[in-house]
Amino acid sequence: MSKIHLGKVKTASIQTDKTSETSTTFHSSQVSQLSIITQFYPPDYAATGQLIAELATQLQSLGMRVKVFTGQPGYAFQNSKAPQKEIDKGVHIQRTRTTQVWSKRIRGKALNGLFFCFRAGLHLLRSVNRSEILLLTTAPPYLTILGYLAHLCFGQRYACLLYDLYPDVAVELGLISSKNPLVKFWDWINCKVWKRADSIIVLSSTMKDRIIAKCPQIEHKINVIQNWADSKFIKPLNKTENWFAREFNLLEKFTVLYSGNMGRCHDMDTIIEAAVELQNEPIQFVFIGGGAKQETCMKKVQELRLDNCVFLPYQDKAVLPYSLTACDLSLVSVSEGMEGIVAPSKFYGVLAAGRPVAVVCESHSYLRQLLEEAKCGAAFDNRDGTQLAQFIRLLASDPQLATQMGNAGRQYLEAKLTPEIIAQQYFTTLSKVKAYN
């Protein structure tokens, strides 16, 4: 059973490293055009699309000329279609048709991703421009292969932004054996793609370690750049002043929030176990979002007759400043075996909201280091719902401690993890890629 390690909670402000923010100022003439290719983009609510949109806007403001090639909305609220071409805050956006075949199933998502790759390939053939730098994401997982092919055929320079690591995700989920020839072929292709790339951007140190183990020759190309949250958009807000908390009756009890995707890569069992431990106490769990494990969680809650769990659908982005602050504690979870394969973006929104965070993850997770640095919460081993429940009890009985942790996390984010700070890191990395003139 793991021990709760809180460290010392510091409320003194964290000094921003001004050097890191200002030492990488470039003139736009030094930077080639950037062409981003990714399947998801607003009005899609997929986290990768939202992050890419914010990144594109920030890079545009720093002097890059940014274009985005993406698909039509596949996971949006009211908007099933968006303009085929538009300019948003200086960013040129072009959308192709999106195929949605069995979009909630793994095979369907894989097929839809292949269709997008095909259309993106045609786009590159029609509009190849060697003065541009390509930035390709892993949405869909095999999209980066287009960069490799464009480099072989046209000498195109490209960088890869790895949100998730494939085929590792499929292997860890048990969808395919690690000994399957397809896995070995995919790993071989990945190494080919990475060796030709000018830069590999990953979201965590553990993901970097996994890639080096597969392809040690590219260690010098790998840049660890974390995700971020917009502290100007998401701000701390007292529950009593929060309309979302009032509307969903979240004011009276200590509220524990899980917001975002309840997917195959997220450990929901440990959270439900904690809810069972706390079912007779004035503590409630709120789950906002969807995903492959949502229905399973709802069935388990029903079978166990838990009346301390509430499930709400995904919320529009405009609601996030209120939904993320309608709680007293937020949860982040990563399933066993997924460390270094995925990186939960929801962690940063929690920091922006000024709420303490409890993370369920493996002992070597990079998230534990972040928690230690930020002094904003605690980490727990997978399948240790008892210790998680104990931590929740601690914060429910000590509101001052919860407030101190929330404030510390907010200060840490403002000092190190805002869009402006992270965009400077991307700008520096991508500026080193020399496109052909």
Secondary structure as GFF3:
##gff-version 3
##sequence-region A 1 437
A	DSSP	alpha_helix	18	22	.	.	.	ID=ss1
A	DSSP	three_ten_helix	28	30	.	.	.	ID=ss2
A	DSSP	beta_strand	33	37	.	.	.	ID=ss3
A	DSSP	alpha_helix	47	61	.	.	.	ID=ss4
A	DSSP	beta_strand	66	71	.	.	.	ID=ss5
A	DSSP	beta_strand	85	88	.	.	.	ID=ss6
A	DSSP	beta_strand	91	96	.	.	.	ID=ss7
A	DSSP	alpha_helix	106	127	.	.	.	ID=ss8
A	DSSP	beta_strand	132	137	.	.	.	ID=ss9
A	DSSP	alpha_helix	145	154	.	.	.	ID=ss10
A	DSSP	beta_strand	157	162	.	.	.	ID=ss11
A	DSSP	alpha_helix	168	172	.	.	.	ID=ss12
A	DSSP	alpha_helix	181	196	.	.	.	ID=ss13
A	DSSP	beta_strand	199	202	.	.	.	ID=ss14
A	DSSP	alpha_helix	205	214	.	.	.	ID=ss15
A	DSSP	three_ten_helix	216	221	.	.	.	ID=ss16
A	DSSP	beta_strand	222	224	.	.	.	ID=ss17
A	DSSP	three_ten_helix	239	241	.	.	.	ID=ss18
A	DSSP	alpha_helix	243	247	.	.	.	ID=ss19
A	DSSP	beta_strand	254	259	.	.	.	ID=ss20
A	DSSP	alpha_helix	269	277	.	.	.	ID=ss21
A	DSSP	beta_strand	283	288	.	.	.	ID=ss22
A	DSSP	alpha_helix	294	303	.	.	.	ID=ss23
A	DSSP	beta_strand	309	312	.	.	.	ID=ss24
A	DSSP	three_ten_helix	317	319	.	.	.	ID=ss25
A	DSSP	alpha_helix	320	323	.	.	.	ID=ss26
A	DSSP	beta_strand	329	333	.	.	.	ID=ss27
A	DSSP	alpha_helix	346	353	.	.	.	ID=ss28
A	DSSP	beta_strand	357	360	.	.	.	ID=ss29
A	DSSP	alpha_helix	366	374	.	.	.	ID=ss30
A	DSSP	beta_strand	377	380	.	.	.	ID=ss31
A	DSSP	alpha_helix	385	397	.	.	.	ID=ss32
A	DSSP	alpha_helix	399	416	.	.	.	ID=ss33
A	DSSP	alpha_helix	419	431	.	.	.	ID=ss34
###
